[in-house]
């Protein structure tokens, strides 16, 4: 993926994730924002989810209470996939957010 294409696609992904997370009442009271290409969400217990783009690797990186994960874009599946497990970014976030807020989240 070309650098400009990656940057734009990654930024759109982060904005879309923030928009979709904002639709859930269970997440409404949490601090969520994007600053300089970094999407941060902080749970009431102090746990954080940080999602950012890594230009040099053309990946989106996730730091969460589960630990770090790196996601590359797979055009064939139109999804960001974990480079070790193959799990999608969305599925990973569904699990992490559900555990963090105590309610089922399906982005």
C-alpha positions in Angstrom: 0.0 0.0 0.0 1.5 3.4 -0.9 2.3 5.7 2.0 -0.4 8.3 1.1 -2.9 5.6 0.6 -2.0 3.9 3.9 -2.1 7.1 5.8 -5.5 8.0 4.5 -7.0 4.5 4.9 -5.6 4.2 8.5 -6.9 7.6 9.5 -10.3 6.8 8.1 -10.3 3.5 10.0 -9.5 5.3 13.3 -12.3 7.9 12.7 -14.8 5.1 11.8 -13.9 3.2 14.9 -14.3 6.2 17.1 -17.7 7.0 15.5 -18.9 3.4 16.0 -17.7 3.2 19.6 -19.5 6.5 20.3 -22.8 4.8 19.4 -22.7 2.5 22.4 -24.3 3.6 25.6 -22.0 1.3 27.6 -19.0 3.4 26.2 -20.6 6.8 26.4 -19.1 7.9 29.7 -15.6 6.9 28.8 -12.9 9.3 27.6 -12.4 8.7 23.8 -10.6 10.9 21.3 -8.2 11.0 18.4 -5.2 13.3 18.7 -2.5 13.3 16.1 -3.5 9.9 14.7 -3.8 8.2 18.0 -7.2 6.9 19.2 -7.3 6.6 23.0 -10.1 5.1 25.1 -9.9 5.0 28.9 -12.1 2.7 31.0 -13.4 3.7 34.4 -11.0 1.3 36.1 -8.1 3.1 34.5 -7.5 0.5 31.7 -6.6 2.0 28.3 -7.0 1.1 24.7 -4.6 2.9 22.4 -4.9 2.5 18.6 -2.4 4.2 16.3 -1.0 4.0 12.8 2.6 2.9 12.2 3.6 4.5 9.0 7.0 2.6 8.6 5.3 -0.8 9.0 2.1 0.1 7.2 0.2 -1.3 10.2 -2.3 -0.2 12.9 -1.0 -1.0 16.3 -3.3 -1.7 19.3 -2.3 -1.6 23.0 -4.9 -2.9 25.4 -5.2 -4.7 28.7 -4.7 -7.9 26.6 -1.3 -6.7 25.4 0.0 -5.4 22.1 -1.2 -6.4 18.6 -0.2 -5.3 15.1 -2.7 -5.3 12.2 -1.9 -5.1 8.5 -4.5 -4.4 5.9 -5.7 -7.3 3.8 -7.4 -5.9 0.7 -8.9 -9.3 -0.2 -10.8 -9.5 3.0 -11.1 -5.7 3.3 -10.0 -5.9 6.9 -7.1 -5.1 9.2 -5.7 -8.5 10.4 -3.5 -9.4 13.3 -0.1 -10.3 11.9 0.3 -13.2 14.4 -3.2 -14.6 14.8 -5.1 -13.5 11.7 -7.9 -12.1 13.9 -9.5 -8.9 12.6 -9.0 -5.6 14.4 -12.8 -5.3 14.8 -13.1 -8.8 16.4 -10.2 -7.9 18.8 -11.8 -4.6 19.7 -15.2 -6.3 20.3 -13.6 -8.6 22.8 -11.4 -6.0 24.5 -14.3 -3.4 24.7 -16.8 -6.0 26.0 -14.4 -7.1 28.7 -13.6 -3.5 29.7 -17.2 -2.2 30.0 -18.9 -5.5 31.0 -21.4 -5.4 28.1 -21.4 -7.0 24.7 -19.9 -4.7 22.1 -20.2 -5.5 18.4 -18.6 -2.8 16.2 
